[in-house]
Amino acid sequence: MKKIIGLIALLLILVSAASTNTLKTDYMHTIEGTWELESFYNYDGQQVIDTVPTTDGYRQVKMYYNGKIMWSRYVPVDKVGRFGYGTYHITEDRLVETLEYGDNEMIQAMDTMRIFTFELMLSDDKFSQISLDEEGNRTFSENYKRID
């Protein structure tokens, strides 16, 4: 009987010690999903100085899945749609998109630039991709909301 009580006491001690020593893991939000552009910010280097909402009928959607990105844009006054496809990866504060192909204008632009690196501000249901100048100052951002 003493052995059983001792064994139970030992188990209780081990269980209580294990529950107080749980590991805290760092959580990084995921960008995987479908996002719609809702506004732009203009910066004075670090601070937002202007917010520009999208115009009526303008729509831009980005989809991030399994390391791949695809985006499309519709502008009512422009009869030619815009799209691009490629790969992406994120770190805690950076989004890097590498385009592989797109519409005619995108293909022409890819002759000079294929890799786009942005400062990333990401939460569960919103993200901003912030463009930086050569000195690392913020210039403008695209601000997205999660739609899926």
Secondary structure as UniProt FT lines:
FT   HELIX           2..20
FT   STRAND          33..45
FT   STRAND          48..53
FT   TURN            56..57
FT   STRAND          59..65
FT   TURN            66..67
FT   STRAND          68..74
FT   TURN            76..77
FT   STRAND          82..90
FT   STRAND          94..102
FT   HELIX           104..110
FT   TURN            111..112
FT   STRAND          115..122
FT   STRAND          126..132
FT   TURN            134..135
FT   STRAND          138..146
//
